[in-house]
Amino acid sequence: MLSLTCRDAGFDCPEVIRGNTEEEVLQKAATHGQESHGMQQSDMTPELTGKLRSIMRQE
Ligand SMILES: [Zn+2]
């Protein structure tokens, strides 16, 4: 299981996003970002997804 803490991505937010694969976590992170942080799908740039992959933790 992989986890991604929203706070680690630079948001003041306690949300922890979990998934079985990096792609699943990224998809959930995109949904969370759009619903909770007003992000757009276009905000999920290669730079941001690369950063998110780098801060994911194996649980
Ligand atoms: Zn968040």
N, CA, C, O and the ligand as a Tripos MOL2 file, in Angstrom:
@<TRIPOS>MOLECULE
protein
  237   235    60     0     0
PROTEIN
NO_CHARGES

@<TRIPOS>ATOM
      1 N           0.8430   -1.1990    0.0000 N.3       1 MET1
      2 CA          0.0000    0.0000    0.0000 C.3       1 MET1
      3 C           0.8740    1.2440    0.0000 C.2       1 MET1
      4 O           1.8350    1.3460    0.7620 O.2       1 MET1
      5 N           0.5260    2.1870   -0.8660 N.am      2 LEU2
      6 CA          1.2530    3.4520   -0.9160 C.3       2 LEU2
      7 C           0.3900    4.5350   -0.2760 C.2       2 LEU2
      8 O          -0.8370    4.4890   -0.3620 O.2       2 LEU2
      9 N           1.0260    5.4960    0.3560 N.am      3 SER3
     10 CA          0.2700    6.6170    0.9020 C.3       3 SER3
     11 C           0.9330    7.9250    0.5210 C.2       3 SER3
     12 O           2.1460    8.0120    0.3320 O.2       3 SER3
     13 N           0.0960    8.9290    0.4170 N.am      4 LEU4
     14 CA          0.5560   10.2640    0.0720 C.3       4 LEU4
     15 C          -0.1220   11.2370    1.0350 C.2       4 LEU4
     16 O          -1.3490   11.3210    1.0860 O.2       4 LEU4
     17 N           0.6860   11.9640    1.7900 N.am      5 THR5
     18 CA          0.1370   12.9420    2.7270 C.3       5 THR5
     19 C           0.0510   14.2830    2.0280 C.2       5 THR5
     20 O           1.0420   14.8040    1.5170 O.2       5 THR5
     21 N          -1.1590   14.8310    2.0150 N.am      6 CYS6
     22 CA         -1.3830   16.0850    1.2930 C.3       6 CYS6
     23 C          -0.4440   17.1840    1.8060 C.2       6 CYS6
     24 O           0.0400   18.0080    1.0300 O.2       6 CYS6
     25 N          -0.1990   17.1860    3.0940 N.am      7 ARG7
     26 CA          0.6710   18.2080    3.6850 C.3       7 ARG7
     27 C           2.0690   18.1780    3.0630 C.2       7 ARG7
     28 O           2.7060   19.2170    2.8890 O.2       7 ARG7
     29 N           2.5360   16.9670    2.7310 N.am      8 ASP8
     30 CA          3.8590   16.8330    2.1340 C.3       8 ASP8
     31 C           3.9270   17.4680    0.7400 C.2       8 ASP8
     32 O           4.9980   17.8150    0.2420 O.2       8 ASP8
     33 N           2.7440   17.6050    0.1310 N.am      9 ALA9
     34 CA          2.6890   18.2120   -1.2000 C.3       9 ALA9
     35 C           2.6110   19.7330   -1.1220 C.2       9 ALA9
     36 O           2.5640   20.4120   -2.1480 O.2       9 ALA9
     37 N           2.5980   20.2660    0.1080 N.am     10 GLY10
     38 CA          2.6320   21.7040    0.2730 C.3      10 GLY10
     39 C           1.3100   22.3290    0.6700 C.2      10 GLY10
     40 O           1.2020   23.5500    0.7860 O.2      10 GLY10
     41 N           0.2830   21.4750    0.8820 N.am     11 PHE11
     42 CA         -1.0110   21.9990    1.3070 C.3      11 PHE11
     43 C          -1.1390   21.8960    2.8200 C.2      11 PHE11
     44 O          -0.6030   20.9710    3.4310 O.2      11 PHE11
     45 N          -1.8490   22.8440    3.4250 N.am     12 ASP12
     46 CA         -2.1290   22.7750    4.8540 C.3      12 ASP12
     47 C          -3.3820   21.9290    5.0160 C.2      12 ASP12
     48 O          -4.4860   22.4450    5.1890 O.2      12 ASP12
     49 N          -3.1820   20.6000    4.9540 N.am     13 CYS13
     50 CA         -4.3070   19.6760    4.8390 C.3      13 CYS13
     51 C          -3.8950   18.3280    5.4100 C.2      13 CYS13
     52 O          -2.8280   17.8190    5.0680 O.2      13 CYS13
     53 N          -4.7210   17.7330    6.2780 N.am     14 PRO14
     54 CA         -4.3520   16.4810    6.9360 C.3      14 PRO14
     55 C          -4.6860   15.2280    6.1120 C.2      14 PRO14
     56 O          -4.4510   14.1100    6.5700 O.2      14 PRO14
     57 N          -5.2230   15.4050    4.9250 N.am     15 GLU15
     58 CA         -5.6690   14.2580    4.1310 C.3      15 GLU15
     59 C          -4.5080   13.2990    3.8090 C.2      15 GLU15
     60 O          -3.4220   13.7270    3.4180 O.2      15 GLU15
     61 N          -4.7590   12.0220    3.9780 N.am     16 VAL16
     62 CA         -3.7980   11.0030    3.5540 C.3      16 VAL16
     63 C          -4.4710   10.1730    2.4630 C.2      16 VAL16
     64 O          -5.5360    9.5960    2.6800 O.2      16 VAL16
     65 N          -3.8530   10.1180    1.3120 N.am     17 ILE17
     66 CA         -4.4120    9.4110    0.1630 C.3      17 ILE17
     67 C          -3.6760    8.0850    0.0210 C.2      17 ILE17
     68 O          -2.4460    8.0440    0.0200 O.2      17 ILE17
     69 N          -4.4460    6.9920   -0.0990 N.am     18 ARG18
     70 CA         -3.8200    5.6770   -0.1830 C.3      18 ARG18
     71 C          -4.2550    4.9540   -1.4440 C.2      18 ARG18
     72 O          -5.3400    5.1830   -1.9770 O.2      18 ARG18
     73 N          -3.3760    4.0730   -1.9070 N.am     19 GLY19
     74 CA         -3.7060    3.2660   -3.0650 C.3      19 GLY19
     75 C          -2.7150    2.1360   -3.2070 C.2      19 GLY19
     76 O          -1.6850    2.1040   -2.5350 O.2      19 GLY19
     77 N          -3.0360    1.2160   -4.0830 N.am     20 ASN20
     78 CA         -2.1570    0.0600   -4.2820 C.3      20 ASN20
     79 C          -1.0460    0.3290   -5.2910 C.2      20 ASN20
     80 O          -0.0080   -0.3320   -5.2820 O.2      20 ASN20
     81 N          -1.2790    1.3100   -6.1600 N.am     21 THR21
     82 CA         -0.2710    1.6440   -7.1740 C.3      21 THR21
     83 C          -0.0830    3.1570   -7.2110 C.2      21 THR21
     84 O          -0.9280    3.9100   -6.7250 O.2      21 THR21
     85 N           1.0370    3.5960   -7.7950 N.am     22 GLU22
     86 CA          1.2800    5.0310   -7.9300 C.3      22 GLU22
     87 C           0.1670    5.6840   -8.7350 C.2      22 GLU22
     88 O          -0.2730    6.7910   -8.4220 O.2      22 GLU22
     89 N          -0.2870    4.9880   -9.7780 N.am     23 GLU23
     90 CA         -1.3290    5.5610  -10.6380 C.3      23 GLU23
     91 C          -2.6300    5.7600   -9.8620 C.2      23 GLU23
     92 O          -3.3230    6.7630  -10.0280 O.2      23 GLU23
     93 N          -2.9470    4.7740   -9.0070 N.am     24 GLU24
     94 CA         -4.1730    4.8880   -8.2170 C.3      24 GLU24
     95 C          -4.0780    6.0740   -7.2530 C.2      24 GLU24
     96 O          -5.0250    6.8470   -7.1070 O.2      24 GLU24
     97 N          -2.9270    6.2060   -6.6010 N.am     25 VAL25
     98 CA         -2.7530    7.3280   -5.6690 C.3      25 VAL25
     99 C          -2.8190    8.6550   -6.4180 C.2      25 VAL25
    100 O          -3.4440    9.6050   -5.9480 O.2      25 VAL25
    101 N          -2.1790    8.7220   -7.5760 N.am     26 LEU26
    102 CA         -2.1980    9.9650   -8.3510 C.3      26 LEU26
    103 C          -3.6160   10.3270   -8.7870 C.2      26 LEU26
    104 O          -3.9980   11.4970   -8.7730 O.2      26 LEU26
    105 N          -4.3960    9.3080   -9.1750 N.am     27 GLN27
    106 CA         -5.7730    9.5640   -9.5960 C.3      27 GLN27
    107 C          -6.5980   10.1070   -8.4350 C.2      27 GLN27
    108 O          -7.3620   11.0610   -8.5860 O.2      27 GLN27
    109 N          -6.4240    9.4710   -7.2600 N.am     28 LYS28
    110 CA         -7.1600    9.9360   -6.0810 C.3      28 LYS28
    111 C          -6.6860   11.3210   -5.6470 C.2      28 LYS28
    112 O          -7.4780   12.1460   -5.1940 O.2      28 LYS28
    113 N          -5.3850   11.5620   -5.7930 N.am     29 ALA29
    114 CA         -4.8380   12.8740   -5.4280 C.3      29 ALA29
    115 C          -5.4030   13.9510   -6.3420 C.2      29 ALA29
    116 O          -5.7080   15.0540   -5.8890 O.2      29 ALA29
    117 N          -5.5430   13.6390   -7.6120 N.am     30 ALA30
    118 CA         -6.1050   14.6060   -8.5570 C.3      30 ALA30
    119 C          -7.5440   14.9250   -8.1770 C.2      30 ALA30
    120 O          -7.9520   16.0870   -8.1930 O.2      30 ALA30
    121 N          -8.3180   13.8870   -7.8340 N.am     31 THR31
    122 CA         -9.7100   14.0800   -7.4330 C.3      31 THR31
    123 C          -9.7810   14.9070   -6.1540 C.2      31 THR31
    124 O         -10.5740   15.8440   -6.0550 O.2      31 THR31
    125 N          -8.9460   14.5560   -5.1740 N.am     32 HIS32
    126 CA         -8.9210   15.2980   -3.9070 C.3      32 HIS32
    127 C          -8.5130   16.7520   -4.1470 C.2      32 HIS32
    128 O          -9.1130   17.6680   -3.5860 O.2      32 HIS32
    129 N          -7.5060   16.9580   -4.9710 N.am     33 GLY33
    130 CA         -7.0410   18.3160   -5.2610 C.3      33 GLY33
    131 C          -8.1280   19.1720   -5.8850 C.2      33 GLY33
    132 O          -8.2650   20.3590   -5.5880 O.2      33 GLY33
    133 N          -8.9010   18.5320   -6.7650 N.am     34 GLN34
    134 CA         -9.9680   19.2750   -7.4430 C.3      34 GLN34
    135 C         -11.1200   19.5680   -6.4850 C.2      34 GLN34
    136 O         -11.6960   20.6560   -6.5130 O.2      34 GLN34
    137 N         -11.4540   18.5940   -5.6360 N.am     35 GLU35
    138 CA        -12.5990   18.7700   -4.7460 C.3      35 GLU35
    139 C         -12.2790   19.6550   -3.5520 C.2      35 GLU35
    140 O         -13.1270   20.4240   -3.0990 O.2      35 GLU35
    141 N         -11.0490   19.5480   -3.0380 N.am     36 SER36
    142 CA        -10.7140   20.2300   -1.7870 C.3      36 SER36
    143 C          -9.8240   21.4490   -1.9530 C.2      36 SER36
    144 O          -9.7840   22.3090   -1.0730 O.2      36 SER36
    145 N          -9.1110   21.5350   -3.0650 N.am     37 HIS37
    146 CA         -8.1480   22.6270   -3.2150 C.3      37 HIS37
    147 C          -8.3700   23.4450   -4.4720 C.2      37 HIS37
    148 O          -7.5340   24.2770   -4.8250 O.2      37 HIS37
    149 N          -9.4850   23.2210   -5.1560 N.am     38 GLY38
    150 CA         -9.7990   24.0280   -6.3280 C.3      38 GLY38
    151 C          -8.8290   23.8540   -7.4780 C.2      38 GLY38
    152 O          -8.7000   24.7280   -8.3350 O.2      38 GLY38
    153 N          -8.1430   22.7070   -7.4900 N.am     39 MET39
    154 CA         -7.2040   22.4600   -8.5850 C.3      39 MET39
    155 C          -7.9570   22.0480   -9.8500 C.2      39 MET39
    156 O          -9.1000   21.5940   -9.7940 O.2      39 MET39
    157 N          -7.2950   22.2160  -10.9780 N.am     40 GLN40
    158 CA         -7.8410   21.7790  -12.2510 C.3      40 GLN40
    159 C          -7.0740   20.5310  -12.7010 C.2      40 GLN40
    160 O          -5.9480   20.2870  -12.2690 O.2      40 GLN40
    161 N          -7.7120   19.7470  -13.5770 N.am     41 GLN41
    162 CA         -7.0030   18.5900  -14.1320 C.3      41 GLN41
    163 C          -5.6800   19.0340  -14.7640 C.2      41 GLN41
    164 O          -4.6820   18.3140  -14.7130 O.2      41 GLN41
    165 N          -5.6910   20.2410  -15.3640 N.am     42 SER42
    166 CA         -4.4900   20.7440  -16.0350 C.3      42 SER42
    167 C          -3.3790   21.1030  -15.0570 C.2      42 SER42
    168 O          -2.2380   21.3140  -15.4680 O.2      42 SER42
    169 N          -3.7030   21.1760  -13.7530 N.am     43 ASP43
    170 CA         -2.6680   21.4350  -12.7420 C.3      43 ASP43
    171 C          -1.8090   20.2080  -12.4830 C.2      43 ASP43
    172 O          -0.7270   20.3110  -11.9060 O.2      43 ASP43
    173 N          -2.2930   19.0460  -12.9110 N.am     44 MET44
    174 CA         -1.5210   17.8110  -12.6980 C.3      44 MET44
    175 C          -0.4580   17.6950  -13.7820 C.2      44 MET44
    176 O          -0.5450   16.8570  -14.6800 O.2      44 MET44
    177 N           0.5330   18.5450  -13.6750 N.am     45 THR45
    178 CA          1.6110   18.5830  -14.6680 C.3      45 THR45
    179 C           2.5950   17.4420  -14.4100 C.2      45 THR45
    180 O           2.5910   16.8450  -13.3330 O.2      45 THR45
    181 N           3.4340   17.1410  -15.3960 N.am     46 PRO46
    182 CA          4.4770   16.1310  -15.1590 C.3      46 PRO46
    183 C           5.3660   16.4820  -13.9740 C.2      46 PRO46
    184 O           5.8250   15.5950  -13.2540 O.2      46 PRO46
    185 N           5.6140   17.7870  -13.7670 N.am     47 GLU47
    186 CA          6.4340   18.2030  -12.6310 C.3      47 GLU47
    187 C           5.7380   17.8560  -11.3130 C.2      47 GLU47
    188 O           6.3630   17.3430  -10.3850 O.2      47 GLU47
    189 N           4.4270   18.1450  -11.2460 N.am     48 LEU48
    190 CA          3.7010   17.8800  -10.0050 C.3      48 LEU48
    191 C           3.5450   16.3750   -9.7710 C.2      48 LEU48
    192 O           3.7400   15.8980   -8.6530 O.2      48 LEU48
    193 N           3.1990   15.6320  -10.8120 N.am     49 THR49
    194 CA          3.0360   14.1930  -10.6080 C.3      49 THR49
    195 C           4.3740   13.5650  -10.2310 C.2      49 THR49
    196 O           4.4200   12.6230   -9.4400 O.2      49 THR49
    197 N           5.4570   14.0840  -10.7930 N.am     50 GLY50
    198 CA          6.7800   13.5720  -10.4160 C.3      50 GLY50
    199 C           7.0780   13.8500   -8.9540 C.2      50 GLY50
    200 O           7.6370   13.0090   -8.2490 O.2      50 GLY50
    201 N           6.6960   15.0490   -8.5040 N.am     51 LYS51
    202 CA          6.8990   15.3980   -7.0980 C.3      51 LYS51
    203 C           6.0580   14.4880   -6.2090 C.2      51 LYS51
    204 O           6.5360   13.9920   -5.1890 O.2      51 LYS51
    205 N           4.7960   14.2710   -6.6020 N.am     52 LEU52
    206 CA          3.9200   13.4300   -5.7890 C.3      52 LEU52
    207 C           4.4560   12.0080   -5.7000 C.2      52 LEU52
    208 O           4.4170   11.3920   -4.6350 O.2      52 LEU52
    209 N           4.9620   11.4810   -6.8290 N.am     53 ARG53
    210 CA          5.5500   10.1350   -6.7860 C.3      53 ARG53
    211 C           6.7160   10.0780   -5.7930 C.2      53 ARG53
    212 O           6.9100    9.0840   -5.0930 O.2      53 ARG53
    213 N           7.4970   11.1870   -5.7510 N.am     54 SER54
    214 CA          8.6990   11.1860   -4.9180 C.3      54 SER54
    215 C           8.3790   11.2540   -3.4300 C.2      54 SER54
    216 O           9.1940   10.8480   -2.6020 O.2      54 SER54
    217 N           7.1920   11.7660   -3.0830 N.am     55 ILE55
    218 CA          6.8680   11.8860   -1.6530 C.3      55 ILE55
    219 C           5.9080   10.7980   -1.1740 C.2      55 ILE55
    220 O           5.4910   10.8000   -0.0160 O.2      55 ILE55
    221 N           5.5560    9.8610   -2.0730 N.am     56 MET56
    222 CA          4.7230    8.7290   -1.6450 C.3      56 MET56
    223 C           5.5240    7.8310   -0.7100 C.2      56 MET56
    224 O           6.7400    7.6810   -0.8340 O.2      56 MET56
    225 N           4.7980    7.2480    0.2210 N.am     57 ARG57
    226 CA          5.4500    6.3330    1.1700 C.3      57 ARG57
    227 C           4.8590    4.9460    1.0730 C.2      57 ARG57
    228 O           3.6510    4.7730    0.9100 O.2      57 ARG57
    229 N           5.7190    3.9770    1.1760 N.am     58 GLN58
    230 CA          5.2770    2.5960    1.2000 C.3      58 GLN58
    231 C           4.8220    2.2520    2.6110 C.2      58 GLN58
    232 O           5.5190    2.5300    3.5870 O.2      58 GLN58
    233 N           3.6490    1.6450    2.7040 N.am     59 GLU59
    234 CA          3.1570    1.2780    4.0380 C.3      59 GLU59
    235 C           3.1560   -0.2270    4.2140 C.2      59 GLU59
    236 O           2.7740   -0.7250    5.2730 O.2      59 GLU59
    237 ZN         -5.5690   18.1110    0.6800 Zn       60 ZN60
@<TRIPOS>BOND
     1     1     2 1
     2     2     3 1
     3     3     4 2
     4     3     5 am
     5     5     6 1
     6     6     7 1
     7     7     8 2
     8     7     9 am
     9     9    10 1
    10    10    11 1
    11    11    12 2
    12    11    13 am
    13    13    14 1
    14    14    15 1
    15    15    16 2
    16    15    17 am
    17    17    18 1
    18    18    19 1
    19    19    20 2
    20    19    21 am
    21    21    22 1
    22    22    23 1
    23    23    24 2
    24    23    25 am
    25    25    26 1
    26    26    27 1
    27    27    28 2
    28    27    29 am
    29    29    30 1
    30    30    31 1
    31    31    32 2
    32    31    33 am
    33    33    34 1
    34    34    35 1
    35    35    36 2
    36    35    37 am
    37    37    38 1
    38    38    39 1
    39    39    40 2
    40    39    41 am
    41    41    42 1
    42    42    43 1
    43    43    44 2
    44    43    45 am
    45    45    46 1
    46    46    47 1
    47    47    48 2
    48    47    49 am
    49    49    50 1
    50    50    51 1
    51    51    52 2
    52    51    53 am
    53    53    54 1
    54    54    55 1
    55    55    56 2
    56    55    57 am
    57    57    58 1
    58    58    59 1
    59    59    60 2
    60    59    61 am
    61    61    62 1
    62    62    63 1
    63    63    64 2
    64    63    65 am
    65    65    66 1
    66    66    67 1
    67    67    68 2
    68    67    69 am
    69    69    70 1
    70    70    71 1
    71    71    72 2
    72    71    73 am
    73    73    74 1
    74    74    75 1
    75    75    76 2
    76    75    77 am
    77    77    78 1
    78    78    79 1
    79    79    80 2
    80    79    81 am
    81    81    82 1
    82    82    83 1
    83    83    84 2
    84    83    85 am
    85    85    86 1
    86    86    87 1
    87    87    88 2
    88    87    89 am
    89    89    90 1
    90    90    91 1
    91    91    92 2
    92    91    93 am
    93    93    94 1
    94    94    95 1
    95    95    96 2
    96    95    97 am
    97    97    98 1
    98    98    99 1
    99    99   100 2
   100    99   101 am
   101   101   102 1
   102   102   103 1
   103   103   104 2
   104   103   105 am
   105   105   106 1
   106   106   107 1
   107   107   108 2
   108   107   109 am
   109   109   110 1
   110   110   111 1
   111   111   112 2
   112   111   113 am
   113   113   114 1
   114   114   115 1
   115   115   116 2
   116   115   117 am
   117   117   118 1
   118   118   119 1
   119   119   120 2
   120   119   121 am
   121   121   122 1
   122   122   123 1
   123   123   124 2
   124   123   125 am
   125   125   126 1
   126   126   127 1
   127   127   128 2
   128   127   129 am
   129   129   130 1
   130   130   131 1
   131   131   132 2
   132   131   133 am
   133   133   134 1
   134   134   135 1
   135   135   136 2
   136   135   137 am
   137   137   138 1
   138   138   139 1
   139   139   140 2
   140   139   141 am
   141   141   142 1
   142   142   143 1
   143   143   144 2
   144   143   145 am
   145   145   146 1
   146   146   147 1
   147   147   148 2
   148   147   149 am
   149   149   150 1
   150   150   151 1
   151   151   152 2
   152   151   153 am
   153   153   154 1
   154   154   155 1
   155   155   156 2
   156   155   157 am
   157   157   158 1
   158   158   159 1
   159   159   160 2
   160   159   161 am
   161   161   162 1
   162   162   163 1
   163   163   164 2
   164   163   165 am
   165   165   166 1
   166   166   167 1
   167   167   168 2
   168   167   169 am
   169   169   170 1
   170   170   171 1
   171   171   172 2
   172   171   173 am
   173   173   174 1
   174   174   175 1
   175   175   176 2
   176   175   177 am
   177   177   178 1
   178   178   179 1
   179   179   180 2
   180   179   181 am
   181   181   182 1
   182   182   183 1
   183   183   184 2
   184   183   185 am
   185   185   186 1
   186   186   187 1
   187   187   188 2
   188   187   189 am
   189   189   190 1
   190   190   191 1
   191   191   192 2
   192   191   193 am
   193   193   194 1
   194   194   195 1
   195   195   196 2
   196   195   197 am
   197   197   198 1
   198   198   199 1
   199   199   200 2
   200   199   201 am
   201   201   202 1
   202   202   203 1
   203   203   204 2
   204   203   205 am
   205   205   206 1
   206   206   207 1
   207   207   208 2
   208   207   209 am
   209   209   210 1
   210   210   211 1
   211   211   212 2
   212   211   213 am
   213   213   214 1
   214   214   215 1
   215   215   216 2
   216   215   217 am
   217   217   218 1
   218   218   219 1
   219   219   220 2
   220   219   221 am
   221   221   222 1
   222   222   223 1
   223   223   224 2
   224   223   225 am
   225   225   226 1
   226   226   227 1
   227   227   228 2
   228   227   229 am
   229   229   230 1
   230   230   231 1
   231   231   232 2
   232   231   233 am
   233   233   234 1
   234   234   235 1
   235   235   236 2
@<TRIPOS>SUBSTRUCTURE
     1 MET1         2 RESIDUE 1 A MET
     2 LEU2         6 RESIDUE 1 A LEU
     3 SER3        10 RESIDUE 1 A SER
     4 LEU4        14 RESIDUE 1 A LEU
     5 THR5        18 RESIDUE 1 A THR
     6 CYS6        22 RESIDUE 1 A CYS
     7 ARG7        26 RESIDUE 1 A ARG
     8 ASP8        30 RESIDUE 1 A ASP
     9 ALA9        34 RESIDUE 1 A ALA
    10 GLY10       38 RESIDUE 1 A GLY
    11 PHE11       42 RESIDUE 1 A PHE
    12 ASP12       46 RESIDUE 1 A ASP
    13 CYS13       50 RESIDUE 1 A CYS
    14 PRO14       54 RESIDUE 1 A PRO
    15 GLU15       58 RESIDUE 1 A GLU
    16 VAL16       62 RESIDUE 1 A VAL
    17 ILE17       66 RESIDUE 1 A ILE
    18 ARG18       70 RESIDUE 1 A ARG
    19 GLY19       74 RESIDUE 1 A GLY
    20 ASN20       78 RESIDUE 1 A ASN
    21 THR21       82 RESIDUE 1 A THR
    22 GLU22       86 RESIDUE 1 A GLU
    23 GLU23       90 RESIDUE 1 A GLU
    24 GLU24       94 RESIDUE 1 A GLU
    25 VAL25       98 RESIDUE 1 A VAL
    26 LEU26      102 RESIDUE 1 A LEU
    27 GLN27      106 RESIDUE 1 A GLN
    28 LYS28      110 RESIDUE 1 A LYS
    29 ALA29      114 RESIDUE 1 A ALA
    30 ALA30      118 RESIDUE 1 A ALA
    31 THR31      122 RESIDUE 1 A THR
    32 HIS32      126 RESIDUE 1 A HIS
    33 GLY33      130 RESIDUE 1 A GLY
    34 GLN34      134 RESIDUE 1 A GLN
    35 GLU35      138 RESIDUE 1 A GLU
    36 SER36      142 RESIDUE 1 A SER
    37 HIS37      146 RESIDUE 1 A HIS
    38 GLY38      150 RESIDUE 1 A GLY
    39 MET39      154 RESIDUE 1 A MET
    40 GLN40      158 RESIDUE 1 A GLN
    41 GLN41      162 RESIDUE 1 A GLN
    42 SER42      166 RESIDUE 1 A SER
    43 ASP43      170 RESIDUE 1 A ASP
    44 MET44      174 RESIDUE 1 A MET
    45 THR45      178 RESIDUE 1 A THR
    46 PRO46      182 RESIDUE 1 A PRO
    47 GLU47      186 RESIDUE 1 A GLU
    48 LEU48      190 RESIDUE 1 A LEU
    49 THR49      194 RESIDUE 1 A THR
    50 GLY50      198 RESIDUE 1 A GLY
    51 LYS51      202 RESIDUE 1 A LYS
    52 LEU52      206 RESIDUE 1 A LEU
    53 ARG53      210 RESIDUE 1 A ARG
    54 SER54      214 RESIDUE 1 A SER
    55 ILE55      218 RESIDUE 1 A ILE
    56 MET56      222 RESIDUE 1 A MET
    57 ARG57      226 RESIDUE 1 A ARG
    58 GLN58      230 RESIDUE 1 A GLN
    59 GLU59      234 RESIDUE 1 A GLU
    60 ZN60       237 GROUP 0 **** ****
